[in-house]
């Protein structure tokens, strides 16, 4: 039970105490998702432009900010959970 609680605490606390790195991590994750989605639909130029704008430009709306922050925190928490050694 301690691992699940630790992952939950990591996800929640990193949103408030480690905001900027979670924004960078979430932006990079969403950029890759958008890139592969556009390439899969046969639009490589749109994919690379979506990648560049998502990764290198900050979110301009509150909804975009919260989306990027949520993706970054959840993905970082999942990676923490997978990489913590078990006894």
Residue pairs with C-beta under 8 A, 6 or more apart in sequence:
3 81
3 84
3 86
4 81
6 80
6 81
6 84
7 77
7 78
7 80
7 81
8 77
10 76
10 77
10 80
10 81
11 73
11 74
11 76
11 77
12 73
14 21
14 22
14 73
14 76
14 77
15 22
15 69
15 70
15 73
19 69
21 72
22 69
22 72
22 73
22 76
23 58
23 59
23 65
23 68
23 69
23 72
24 72
25 72
25 75
25 76
26 67
26 68
26 69
26 70
26 71
26 72
26 73
26 75
27 54
27 55
27 59
27 68
27 72
28 55
29 71
29 72
29 75
30 54
30 67
30 68
30 71
31 50
31 51
31 52
31 54
31 55
32 51
34 47
34 50
34 51
34 54
35 47
35 48
35 50
35 51
36 47
37 47
38 44
38 46
38 47
38 50
39 47
58 65
59 65
59 67
59 68
